Structures are given as C-alpha cells and as structure tokens.
Amino acid sequence: MAKHRGIWPVVVMCEALGVSRSGFYDWLERPQSQRCLTNEVLAKQVRQSFVGSDRT
C-alpha cells in the first residue's frame, strides 16, 4: 500500500484490503522488525550470488 499511495487513495486501498486507515498509518511509523531486517540481508546475499554466478 505504501508504494501505491500516489496512485490510489489510502481509503480505497484500506477498504479493498479490509484494514483500518489508522492501522496502516501506525504500521508506517513502526520500526522494521528483526525478521524483516534479516530478510533484507539474505535477499542482498542472494542477489550478489546470482550476479556473481553470471545470473545462473
């Protein structure tokens, strides 16, 4: 939803997904979880491995 705020109104996306607007805005302000941070590190390593292996 955060990526599409410029395309679709937040209220429309929240209604379509069945979430509250206040919950969405609360989520925007929360720090990233440890799991999310770990996943970002892993994704970076996977991309580097992919590129390093001539994309195979």
C-alpha positions as CSV (number, residue, x, y, z in Angstrom):
1,M,0.0,0.0,0.0
2,A,2.8,2.4,0.8
3,K,4.2,2.1,-2.7
4,H,0.8,2.8,-4.3
5,R,-0.3,5.8,-2.2
6,G,0.4,8.1,-5.2
7,I,-1.8,6.1,-7.5
8,W,-4.7,5.0,-5.3
9,P,-6.2,6.9,-2.3
10,V,-5.4,5.2,1.0
11,V,-9.0,5.0,2.0
12,V,-9.8,2.9,-1.2
13,M,-6.9,0.6,-0.6
14,C,-7.8,0.1,3.1
15,E,-11.4,-0.7,2.2
16,A,-10.3,-3.2,-0.5
17,L,-7.9,-4.9,1.8
18,G,-10.1,-4.8,4.9
19,V,-7.7,-2.8,7.1
20,S,-8.2,0.4,9.0
21,R,-6.5,3.6,7.9
22,S,-5.2,4.2,11.4
23,G,-3.7,0.7,11.4
24,F,-2.0,1.5,8.1
25,Y,-0.6,4.8,9.4
26,D,0.6,3.1,12.6
27,W,2.4,0.5,10.5
28,L,4.2,3.2,8.6
29,E,5.7,4.6,11.8
30,R,6.8,1.3,13.3
31,P,10.5,0.4,13.1
32,Q,11.3,-2.7,10.9
33,S,11.2,-6.0,12.7
34,Q,14.3,-8.1,13.2
35,R,12.8,-10.7,10.8
36,C,12.4,-8.0,8.1
37,L,16.0,-6.8,8.6
38,T,17.3,-10.4,8.4
39,N,15.3,-11.0,5.2
40,E,16.8,-7.9,3.6
41,V,20.3,-9.1,4.4
42,L,19.5,-12.5,3.0
43,A,18.0,-11.0,-0.2
44,K,21.1,-8.9,-0.8
45,Q,23.3,-12.0,-0.4
46,V,21.1,-14.0,-2.9
47,R,21.2,-11.2,-5.4
48,Q,25.0,-10.9,-5.1
49,S,25.4,-14.7,-5.6
50,F,23.1,-14.6,-8.6
51,V,25.0,-11.8,-10.3
52,G,28.4,-13.3,-9.3
53,S,27.4,-16.6,-11.0
54,D,26.7,-14.9,-14.3
55,R,23.0,-14.9,-13.5
56,T,22.6,-18.7,-13.3
